[in-house]
C-alpha cells in the first residue's frame, strides 16, 4: 500500500523529535521495517515513492468508456464475443486476458440481477 508523502514526513519528524520507533509505528499505524525504509530513503535525499513496476495499461480510460458502451449494447455476449466486437472497429489487437481485466475494472458482470 502506498503511503502519502505527508505521512512519511510526519512520522520521520516524530522520530527526529525523540519519539521511539515503537511509538512512531504505533501512532502512525506503520510497520517498523516501513519506518526503517523511509528513514533510509530520507537520508539518501528523497521521500518520494518509487514508480510502480510494470507496463502501462493497454486500454486507457477513454477506451474503457467505449468498452462500457459495448457491454451495455451487448449484455449477453461472452468474453470471446466482446473480444471479436472490440477488435473489429478498433483494428488494435487486445488479448483476451486484457479485455477480461478491463471488463472487471468496469464493474461489469454477466450474473443475473433479480
N, C-alpha and C positions, 0 to 999 in steps of 0.2 A: 504494500500500500504506500502510495506517495504521501509524503507529509509536506505541509506548506513551509515556505521559507521563513515565515513569521514564527512558526512553532519551533523551528530549528534555532533561530536567533534567540528566542525567549528561553529555551531550555539551556542553551550554552551560556547565556548571560547569568542564569541562576546558578549554573555550575561555577562560573567565574566569581560570583559574589560570595561563594563559600558554602553553598548548599552541597550536601553529599550526593554522590552519584545515585545512591539508592533513593534518596528523597526526590531528586530530579526525575528519575524514572517513574516513581510513584505519582508525583504531581502531574506530569505531562502524559502519562499513560504510554510510555515507550519502553522498549527493552534495553538492557544495559549495553548490548552489542550495537544497537542503533545509536545510542548516545556516543559510544566509542567511535563509530564510523563518522558521525557528524563532527566530533572533536578533531579527528584526524583530517577530515576534509577542511575544517576551519583553519587548521594550521598550514594546510597547503595553499590556502588563499581564496577558496570559494565554497559557498554552501549550496550552490545551485544543484538541482537534481541532474543526474546524468540522463542523457537521452535514452528512451526506451529502445531496446533492441528489436530488430525485425523490420520487415518491409512495410511500406505504406499500403493501405487498403487499395485493392483494385477498383472496388466500387465506392465512389465517394458519396457525400451527402446528396448531391444533385441526382446521382444515379439511383440512390435509394428512394427518392421521391417518385421517380419513374417506375421503379420496381413495385412500390406500394400501389400505384395506379394499375399496373399489370395484375397484381394479386387481387385487387378488388374487381377487375374486369373478368377474371377467370378464377373464381374462388374454389372451384372443384378440381382444378388442374393439379397434376402431380408435379414433383420437383423436376422430373425429366421433361414434362410438358412446358413448364416455366423456363427451363433452360433453352429449349428449342425456340420458344416465343421471344426470349430475351436476345438470342443470338441472331435471329432473322433480321430485324431492323438495325441492330447496333453494329453488326459486322465486326464485333470485338469478341475474341474468344475469352470465355469465362469458364472456369472449371465448375463442375457440379458442386464440389465442396464449398467453393467461394460463394456461389449463389445460395446454397443452403445456409451458410453463416449469415449472409445478408438478410435472408428471409427471417431467420431467428432474431436478428437485431431489430428488425422492423416490428417484431412482436406478433407476427402472423402465425396462425396455427390452422390446421385443417380439422381440428376437433369440432364436433358439432356443439353448438351452444343451444341449450334448452330454454 
